[in-house]
Amino acid sequence: MTSMLEHSLRIGAGFGCAWYCSQKEHWLRWLTEYDTPGVYGRKPNSGRSCQFIYNQLQCPPMVFWLGEALGVSDARLTAAYAAATCVRPHHACQTAAIRREIPWHVVEVRIQQLSEGGATRCNGLKRSTSAPSAQLQRVAAPLITV
C-alpha cells in the first residue's frame, strides 16, 4: 500500500528530489542521521524520546510504511491511507492524518510484540544509554523486512 500512497500523494521514491529508493532506506538513513544535521540540515536533538522522533517525521509515506512494515492492522492502514489522501496536500497535514490512525502507542506495541520478550522497549533515555534514534534503528530495523 505504501507505493500506492506515494503515487497518490506524488511523494517518495521517484518523485521530486527523493534521494532514496524505498521508504525503508529513507527510514533507516533518517534515523542514522537523526542526531546530526543529515540530509535535511536539522539541528541535532539528542535525548529526544522515540515517541518524539516518530511524531516529528514529516514524510507521509515513511510514517505509513513504518506502520505497514510493522504489521499494523489492515483496518488502520486503510483508514490512514484514506485520511492522508483526503486532507490538504501538505506534508505536515498528511502525516498528522496518518498518525491519527497509526498513533505512537500502536507502533510501540507492534515493536514490543515483534521483539523478543519486549526487552527492547523504546522509552527514550530512561533505561538506555544510547540515543532514542539509535534505539529505534536497533529495534525496528531487524524486525522490518519490507
N, C-alpha and C positions, 0 to 999 in steps of 0.2 A: 504493500500500500504506500510505502514511502515514495517510491518512484512516481506513483500516480499523483501524490500530493505535490511533489516537486514540479511535475508538469502542469498541474492545475494552478499552482502559485507562480510558476516560472522562476523558481528559486532553487539553487542547488547545483549539483554537478551538471555541466553542460549549459548553464545559464549564467549570464553576466560574466563576471571575472572570477568565478569559483576556481580556486587553486587545487581542490580535492576531487577525487574520482568517485567517492562514495561518502555517505554520511558517517559510516564507521571511521573512515580515515579522518574526516572533519572532527568528529568527537574526540578521537584519541590524540590528535595533534593539538586540538583546542585545550584539552586537559594537560598535556605535556607542557604547553607554553603558558598555562594559566598564571603562574607566579612570575612571569616575565612580560615584557611589552608584547612579545609574539607578533603574529601577522597583523593584528588589529591595532597595535600601538597602545594598548591599555596600560593602566597603572597597575603594578604588581599588588596583589591583595592577599598576601599570606595571612593565614589564620582564619579565613572565612570558612563557614561550615559547608558541608556538602549540599545542604538544602539551599543555602545562599547561592552556591555555584549553579545549581540546577535552575533556580529562579532567575538568575542573571542571563541565561542563554537567550539570544535574540534571533536564532535561526529556526523558523518553524519546522522545516523538515528534520533538522537534527533532533529537536525535542521529540517530535513524533517518532522518528526512527528509534530513539532510545526506548520508548515505550514498546514499540513493536519488537525490537530485539530482545527485550527482557520478558516478552511473552504476556504483556498486558492483555486483558480480555478483548475479544473482537468487538464487543459492545462499546467498550471505552474507545477503542481505536476508531470505530465508525463515527462515534459522537465527536471525537477530536477532529477527524477529517472534515466532517460537516461544519463544525464550529470554525475551523481555520479558513474554510472556503466561503463562509457567509459573513465575515467581518470586513471592515475597511482594509484595503490592500496595503498594509503597513506591517513590517516585521514584528514590531512590539505588540500590536493588536492581535495578529495571527498567533504569535507564540503564547500570549496570555490566554487566548481562547483554547489552545491545546492544553495548556497547564490547568485550566479549569476542569477539563475532562480527565487529565492524567496528572493529578497533583503529586507533589513530592512524596507524600506518605505512601502512595501506591507504588512509586518507583522504589522507595526504600524497602517496602515489604517484598517486592519481587527480587531485589538484590539479596535480601536475607533468605528468602526461600531457595534461591539458586546457589547461594554459597553454603558451604558445609557447616551445619550447626549454627549459623548466624554469627560465627566468630569474627566476621569482618564487618560487623555493624558500623555504619558510617555516621558518627556523631560529631563531626568536626574534630577538634583537637582534644576533647575531653579524655579519651583513653588511648591516644596515639601521639607519638612524637612527630609523625610525618604530616605534611600539609594535606588538607582535605582533598585538593585536586589530585595528589598522588594516591590518596586512599581510594578515591573514585576510580581512578585509572587501574589501580591494582586489583580492586574488587570486581569492577564491571567488565574490564577487557577480556579476561578469560571466560566469562560467562556468555559473552556475546559472540555468536558465530555468524550472524547475518552479514 
